Amino acid sequence: MSMEMCLNFILAILISALSGALATPGTATFYTNYVPSACYGSEGEGVMIAAASDPLWENGAICGKTFKVTCTGPTNPVPHPCTGKSVVVRIVDHCPGCGGTLDLSNEAFATIANPVAGIIKIDYTP
């Protein structure tokens, strides 16, 4: 193997490792009533949205931030809930005491997983 090929191979491994390191594991649930929201009141913000759990909320500082969310597996007996897709959601609400890291809109959840699962394992990145 040439020196250039070796360097390209090492670079590809480093990029792969860094991109995986940036994802944060968590869990996701879903909800269906989108207004009013803690961030925007009665103003509708579309359907690719999410509510932040208490650890992410930071007194509303997370409002408006976007996250790429990917289903990584089940948390219950529903086999293979993941669709293999990812979705980008914007934080519009607070989910105090909810059962997941992110509470996704029904539409966002259904994009990445079968809603029958109810709660799934996820990776999310800003």
SULFEN-V504112 format. One record per residue. RES is the residue in one small letter. SS is DSSP state (@ for helix, = for strand, . for the rest). PSI is psi as a letter, one per 20 degrees, with the letter a starting at -180 (none if undefined). OMEGA is omega as a letter, one per 30 degrees, with the letter a starting at -180 (NA if undefined). Layout:
RES;SS;PSI;OMEGA
RES;SS;PSI;OMEGA
This chain:
m;.;p;a
s;.;r;l
m;@;g;l
e;@;g;l
m;@;h;l
c;@;g;l
l;@;g;l
n;@;h;l
f;@;g;l
i;@;g;l
l;@;g;l
a;@;g;l
i;@;g;l
l;@;g;l
i;@;g;l
s;@;g;a
a;@;g;a
l;@;g;a
s;@;h;l
g;@;h;a
a;@;h;a
l;.;i;a
a;.;q;l
t;=;p;l
p;=;q;l
g;=;a;l
t;=;q;l
a;=;q;l
t;=;a;l
f;=;q;l
y;=;r;a
t;.;i;l
n;.;o;a
y;.;i;l
v;.;q;f
p;.;r;l
s;=;q;a
a;.;h;a
c;.;h;a
y;.;j;l
g;=;c;a
s;.;j;a
e;.;p;l
g;.;q;a
e;.;k;a
g;.;a;a
v;.;i;l
m;.;m;a
i;=;r;l
a;=;r;l
a;=;q;a
a;=;p;l
s;=;r;a
d;@;g;a
p;@;h;a
l;@;i;a
w;@;g;l
e;@;l;l
n;@;k;l
g;@;j;a
a;.;h;a
i;.;i;a
c;.;p;l
g;.;i;l
k;.;q;a
t;=;q;l
f;=;q;l
k;=;p;a
v;=;p;l
t;=;p;l
c;=;p;l
t;=;i;l
g;=;r;a
p;=;q;l
t;.;i;a
n;.;a;a
p;.;i;l
v;.;o;a
p;.;p;l
h;.;m;a
p;.;h;a
c;=;q;l
t;.;i;a
g;.;i;l
k;.;r;l
s;=;r;l
v;=;q;l
v;=;p;a
v;=;q;l
r;=;p;l
i;=;p;a
v;=;i;a
d;=;r;l
h;=;p;l
c;=;m;a
p;.;p;l
g;.;j;a
c;.;r;a
g;.;j;a
g;.;r;l
t;.;g;l
l;=;p;l
d;=;o;a
l;=;q;l
s;=;q;l
n;@;g;a
e;@;g;l
a;@;g;l
f;@;g;a
a;@;h;l
t;@;h;a
i;@;i;a
a;=;r;l
n;.;p;a
p;@;h;l
v;@;h;a
a;@;h;l
g;.;g;l
i;.;p;a
i;=;r;l
k;=;q;a
i;=;r;l
d;=;p;l
y;=;q;a
t;=;q;l
p;.;none;NA
